[in-house]
Each structure stands twice: as C-alpha cells, then as structure tokens.
Amino acid sequence: MPNTESATAADEHSTRGSYVTSGSEFTRDTNYIEDRIVADPEAVRALPAPPASKIGSLGYGLSEGAQAWPVEPGRYRLVAANACPWANRTVIVRRLLGLEDAISLGRPGPTHDARSWTFDLDPDGRDPVLGTERLQENYFKRFPGYPRGITVPAIVDIPSGGVVTNDYPQITLDFSTQWREFHREGAPDLLPEGELEEMWPVIERIFTEVNNGVYRCGFAGSQESYDAAYARLWEALDWLEERLATRRYLMGGTITEADVRLFTTLARFDPVYHGHFKTNRNKLAEMEHLWAYARDLFQTPGFGDTIDFVQIKQHYYITHEDVNPTRIVPAGPELGDWLDPHGRDRLGGSPFGDGTPPEPVREHERIAAGHNPLYPAN
C-alpha cells in the first residue's frame, strides 16, 4: 500500500494503525523512493528530469536524487501483497508481460501492524529468497531508520537485501518499457504509442477520482470531506459507465495500462469499498457497463487469476482498526457472479490484440483454493 497504508502510531510496536484524522479530509502521501530499474542507466541519466506526477512518467530521466539501477534478470524481487490494489497492479503487469522468470515475487500476508508488512504466510515466517521477517528490514538495509511508510509494492535488490524502489506508478511503466528484452512472445502492448496522448488524462482521472477517491471516502475525517469525496467518486464512476457503453476497454479494442489501473479498484469495490469505505450509492454489480467490463477483465488471463478476495477483505477490515474497531470480516458478498457471461464481445476487439494470453499461473503463485471463484474450494 502507499505510505498512508503503512500506519503511523504513537507506539511503533502497536498493532493499531491510524488512518483517519478527525476533522480533516484524507490526503495521500505520494513521496516514494524514486530510483528506477532501467535498460540503459547512462542514457536515462542523460534525459531531463520528469515533471511532478502522481501517475508516473514516460520518456523522462530521473527525479532529483534518484538513482538508476540496471535491468538484470534474477537480481530483483517484487514484494507485492495480494491484498493491496497498488501492488496488485504490478503483479498483473508482470504476468501479462511474462516477466516471472526475470523478476521473482514475494508475498507478505494480508495484514500488517504499525511497523510493516510481514512474511507470515511463508515457512518460518520469512521470505524464502530475502530471508527477512518484515519488509521493514529491507527498507532499513538501504535506508537505516527509514522515516516514511513501509509500503508495497516494493522492489528489493536480492544481493544486498535493500529496497530499490516503492514508486508504484512508475514500476508498471518501467516493466513495459525498460524490461522489454525479457517480455514473453505475444506480450500485449500496454502503452500503445498512438493512444498515449488520450490515455494519460484518463489514467490521471482514474487515479485522482477512483483509485484514490475510494480512500478519500473511507478515511474522511469529517462529514463535509466525506460528502465531497463521495460526490467526486460517483461523478467519475458515472463517466466511466458512459465511456464503457461504446468501447470494450478504456482505450478501445485492447487492454492497456489504463485498464490495469482501474481493474484493481473495481475488484475490491463490492467486497470492501461499498461497505467499509461507505461508497454505497450502489454496488458495482448494479452498473450495467462497468460491471460487465470488470467481469470481462476478471475472466481474462492475468487479471482475475491475481485476485485473492479473502486476503483483500482481511486486510481492510482487520488493519483499518479505527474504521472497523471490531475487526470483524464480513462473510459476503457472494463472488460466483464474477464468472457470469459478460457480453462485451459484442463491442468487438480482443484483449491482447495481435498478442496472446499469458500461460497459466505457476503453481507456487496460484491464489489459494476458495479465495477466488476461478479456484473453488475442493
């Protein structure tokens, strides 16, 4: 999760996180470790610095003080909790592009305390590659006493054990551009050059009003700030409903980076945001085009097979203790309808364009049985 999701508390060893500031609107801390992993570090260092952006940038060099790390298959480990929508993006793009052999995947459990995410689901409670119990250890190896949030996704340099970057908006863009040599045959072009000019403002609005908009509702510290956030969120969702009435995907006939960024919020909408974050004008399942679009993506290899609904609910309802003091995790909603026919084929297009779907999920990365309707309980 981004920095506000790693909890700050008076006692650094407390299990209680603080997410809501009474009387205030929610403001996301978007200051990250802006180092990048790039194919040609020298060339990237020579490019102009990017403008300030909350959605990443293309065609620019390094931010002030940032370092360029070389692309090297096997050197880096992506630490990405199944529960986190921002981390989920990186897992989807890694899978769509076929980078599993180039970048390994570490998965913290669904809950964390005020110190950091933990590898509590791994044998002996340690990441099997990094050997650490907490992601905090990897941040501290690079930056002793790191003062900001210990967030996912994070890419860790395996030889040193230190974190390289947690700049989640840029990570997926660099997967598409800087890691191209290691893409699978048939990988989709998630950043089609002819659509970038139109796609950039779409991505920006999705981040500002939807991805972050649900958090502005859920972590609002006053009725006034909640009401304003709620109105902005639903204005954007109605805009998306209208946009998707006539096109299969956000930019047309094939999937792009924009679809990845929207999907991870939609997948969490009814199970979490509708109730826990009070975004309850209506459910996603009650919006004709957005719901069919979400099902279309869910049933597309690389999207739905990365979603762990059980861990998603555990994370939000247990970790956000000041929003849900009882920490009770709801039993619903029923999830089998994610596999209902979506009918989006009538709009034409094909998710991968001239490319091909990724291979089936590798056994050790598969979502647990019963946590996703694609993997029913035995």
Secondary structure, 3 states (H helix, E strand, C coil): CCHHHHCECCCCCCCCCECCCCCCCCCCCCCCCCCEEECCHHHHHCCCCCCCCCCCCCCCCCCCCCCEEECCCCCEEEECCCCCHHHHHHHHHHHHHCCCCCCEEECCCCCECCCCEECCCCHHHCCCCCCCCEHHHHHHHHCCCCCCCCCCCEEEECCCCCEEECCHHHHHHHHHHCCHHHCCCCCCCCCCHHHHHHHHHHHHHHHHHHHCHHHHHHCCCCHHHHHHHHHHHHHHHHHHHHHCCCCCECCECCCCHHHHHHHHHHHHHHHHHHHHCCCCCCCHHHCHHHHHHHHHHHCCCCCHHHCCHHHHHHHHHHHCCCCCCCCCCCCCCCCHHHHCCCCHHHHCCCCCCCCCCCCCCCHHHCCCCCCECCECCC
